[in-house]
Amino acid sequence: MKNRTFKSLATILFIGFFVASFASINITDGAEGSFIIKGTIVSINTTTDQVVVKAEVGNNLSLVAGHEIDLTIYKIGDHVIIECSNDGVIKSINKKE
C-alpha cells in the first residue's frame, strides 16, 4: 500500500514539475490577452509575415506579425522582446540591447 501511494505521489510531482517547466520558458503576462517573449529570431518570412523566435530558455515559437509590424528591419540572430496576443499575433517587437 505504501509503495502504491509513493508511486502515485511521485507521478503527481513529476507531472507538476513538467507543467511548471513549460510555465517558465521566459514568457510573461503582458496586457490582458497578451504575453511577452524574450528571445532570438531564428527565421523571418516577410512574404507570410511569419517569425520563429527561440525563447531564452530554448523553446521555438512560431508567430505572425500584425499588419502594423515592419519585419524588414529585423534579421536572423536579433535579440528581441515581443508582445503578442494569445493567438500568436505579434503586437510589438523591439530589439533587445
C-alpha positions in Angstrom: 0.0 0.0 0.0 2.8 2.4 0.9 4.6 1.6 -2.4 1.5 2.4 -4.4 0.9 5.7 -2.6 4.6 6.6 -3.1 4.3 5.9 -6.9 1.2 8.0 -7.1 2.8 10.9 -5.3 5.9 10.6 -7.4 3.8 10.7 -10.6 1.9 13.7 -9.4 5.1 15.5 -8.5 6.7 14.6 -11.9 3.7 16.0 -13.8 3.7 19.1 -11.6 7.4 19.8 -12.4 6.8 19.1 -16.1 3.9 21.6 -16.3 5.9 24.1 -14.3 8.9 23.8 -16.7 6.6 25.0 -19.6 5.4 27.9 -17.5 8.9 29.1 -17.0 10.0 29.5 -20.7 10.5 33.2 -20.1 7.1 34.1 -21.3 5.4 36.5 -19.0 1.9 38.0 -19.0 1.6 41.3 -20.7 -1.6 43.3 -21.1 -4.8 41.3 -20.9 -5.0 38.8 -23.7 -1.2 39.0 -24.5 2.2 37.8 -23.3 5.8 38.9 -23.6 8.6 36.8 -25.1 12.3 37.4 -24.8 14.4 35.6 -27.3 16.4 35.4 -30.6 14.9 35.4 -34.1 15.6 32.1 -35.8 13.7 32.8 -39.1 11.8 35.5 -40.8 9.5 35.3 -43.8 8.4 38.8 -44.9 6.1 37.3 -47.5 3.9 35.5 -45.0 4.8 37.7 -42.0 5.9 34.7 -40.0 8.6 34.8 -37.4 10.2 32.0 -35.4 11.7 33.0 -32.1 13.8 30.9 -29.8 12.9 31.9 -26.3 15.8 32.5 -23.9 15.1 29.1 -22.3 15.2 27.3 -25.6 11.7 26.7 -26.9 10.9 27.8 -30.5 7.7 29.8 -31.1 6.2 30.5 -34.5 4.4 33.8 -34.6 2.7 36.0 -37.2 3.3 39.8 -37.4 0.4 42.1 -37.1 -0.3 44.5 -40.0 1.5 47.4 -38.3 4.7 45.4 -37.8 7.6 46.1 -40.3 9.7 42.9 -40.3 12.2 44.2 -42.9 14.2 46.0 -40.1 14.9 42.7 -38.3 17.2 39.8 -39.2 18.0 36.3 -38.0 20.0 36.4 -34.8 18.5 39.6 -33.5 17.7 39.5 -29.8 14.1 40.8 -29.4 11.3 41.4 -26.9 7.9 40.6 -28.4 4.5 41.3 -27.1 1.9 39.1 -28.8 -1.7 38.1 -28.4 -2.7 34.7 -27.1 -3.3 33.5 -30.7 0.3 34.2 -31.7 -0.1 37.6 -33.5 2.7 40.0 -32.8 1.5 43.3 -31.4 5.0 44.9 -30.9 8.6 43.8 -31.4 11.7 45.6 -30.2 15.4 44.8 -30.4 16.9 43.9 -27.1 20.0 45.9 -26.1 
